[in-house]
């Protein structure tokens, strides 16, 4: 039971500090499905208190719209991590 609570606390951790990054380091989003998944994750961060990285009123505009605008403007730094395959 305590392990489940600890796991949930780790999942809810959100980093809201601005991070300096080079837009050339951002990988290309290869499909609209991946864009939706990434935008959903970013929208969840915005809902939990992360600062939007575009000039939109977070009180009037939905977090999903803000997240999509951030991706459109290359304002979100992310990377793909390959999981180790378990045999």
N, C-alpha and C positions, 0 to 999 in steps of 0.2 A: 504494500500500500504506500509506504514512504517512497519507494522507488518510482512509482507512478507520479506522485506529486513532484518529485525532483525532476523527472523527465518533462512534465508539463511546464515547470518553471524555466527550464532550458529552452524549450520551444518558443516561449513567449518573449524571450529577450530580443529587443529591437535596438539596433544601433541607429541613432539619429544624428550623430555628429557629421558635419559636412566633410567629405573626403575629397582631396585633390586627386584628379586622375587625368590622364591623357585620353581624349576621345578616340585616338587611334588604337588604344588597347581594348576597346569594347568589341567583342565578337559580333559578327553579323547574325541576325535572327533569321534562321533558315525557313521558318514556316509561320503561318498565321496562328497555328495551334500553340507553338512555343511562345509567341508574343502574348497570347491570352493567358498562358500559365504564368509568365513573368510579370505581366501587368497585374494579375490577381494577387501575386505575392507582394508586389509593391503597394497595391491598394490596401492590403491588410496592414502593412507597416504605417501607411498614412492614417488609417483608422485608429491605430494604437498610439498616434502622437508624433510620428515622424514629420519633419517639415517638408512641405512640397518644394520641389526644385524648379518650378515654373511659376510665373506670376499669374496665378488663378486664385480666386477667393475660395478657400477650403470650406467656408461655411455655406457657400451657395452652389458649388460645383461638386459633383459626386467624386469620391476617391478613385473610382475606376477611370473616369475621364481624365483626372489629374495624372494618374499613372500612365495612361496611354500617351498623353501629351509629353510627359517626361521621356518616354521611350522614343517618341517621334523626334524630339530635340536632342537625342543622345545625352541626356542628363543623368542617366542611371548607369552606374558602373556595375558590371556583373561578369561572371565567368562560368564556364561549364566545367563541372567536375565529373570525371569518369569514375564510376564505382568499380571496385574490384569484383570480378566475377567469381562466384563461389561454385565450385564443382560439386 
